[in-house]
Amino acid sequence: MVLVVVLVVAGVFGWTWYNDRHAAVPAGTPDRPAVTAVTPAIAPVDPNAPEPADSGVARALRAGLRDKALGELTGMVSDPLTGQTLWSRDANTPRTPASNAKILTASAALLALDGDARLTTTVVLGADGTAVLVGGGDPTLSAQPAGEDTFYTSPARIADLADQIRRSGARVTSVAVAPTTVTGDSMAAGWDEADIKGGDITPIESLTVDGGRLEPLDEYSPRSATPAIAAGQALAAALDLDTDVAEQAAPPGARTLARVTSAPLSVRVGDMMRYSDNVLAESLAIELSTATGGPASIEGGAAAVLKVLGENGFDVDGTVLHDASGLSTKDLVPARLLDALVSAAAGDARPRLRPLLDTFPVAHGTGTLAERFDPDQTPGAGWVRAKTGTLTGVTSLTGIVQTVDGRVLAFALMSGGTSPADARPAVDALVGALRECGCRD
């Protein structure tokens, strides 16, 4: 057998040598150049890139600002390196931000919370063999079976809880869910009950699976109106129990049967921003509120966001938040504040905010900007990173753009009174003009 292998190898070597042999190299032929080595790297922005001027920015935006599709527009453009405001229109006027409110929520979480903070979901043993599922405020907990895809990144799983329960040796005959620890209303002022079936929100409770989605992998799936019960039903199914699920308080000192933890806060903030996930935004704000001594409520979360931003030197005057997601039509945020947060993240003074830029979708590439900034129609694909916001009659876009001169500009644009279908291309055109603009005098 060894001889056969040796002969086969020798034969292959001989055939390869015969076919790959080369003619003699003529005298005087230069040596073969070395193989080119490719080292992938992200090139930092040149801090010495030409400095833009407010007159240059005004000139670049002039034509696009005539588009009536913009409706009533407020906004600001600034230079993160110098802190200079390069263009402004009614930037102090509070406007409905839609999902641009999530920039406030993400910023406050990054400023005040540990990036590795995690949320814990437990199961304890109740009376008569009841497994009581106790939520820890983690809506990314997934009912997807082990090994199957999930919507959120690296979530805890119901399947893991079920495995731990089986290994515990406890005799479990039914499943119940502990009462929610979220206080106050489960739906914020300005939310519409129709948004549950519409896929925008689920009642905010401390126990939720897959963000309340009825179809776990569908971003726009209708949501559950009873998220905690749905989570309990998912655990019962994972344990092969055919039983009704009801609410039941966990007995004091009850034995813990299973425990799982969420992905780190930094990962959950990223998912919230990239997918513009309303449920995750509300849970993050409640996490922020409880961590800073406030109530575990939607209103408490919104108040905590403004408190943290104010304590960190950001001007929150005129800002009104009824939620942390921007789904409420009653929220009001000035473009000035949005621009200030993004400019701080892109500058050098607020290193804790720098990860915010990573959470923004990329123009014509990822998230809610994947279908926008078509290179055949609008400049900016790949050069714009921004958070979108859309409600009826509201279109907002806040982020950064690198100009053709290599300078990074921060911008916040808030359009109102026209259809988002018409306003989006007009807003994108303004940002595209900034991309093409050296914006010098």
Order of alpha helices (4+ residues) and beta strands (2+ residues): alpha-alpha-beta-beta-beta-alpha-beta-beta-alpha-beta-alpha-alpha-beta-beta-alpha-alpha-alpha-beta-alpha-alpha-beta-beta-beta-alpha
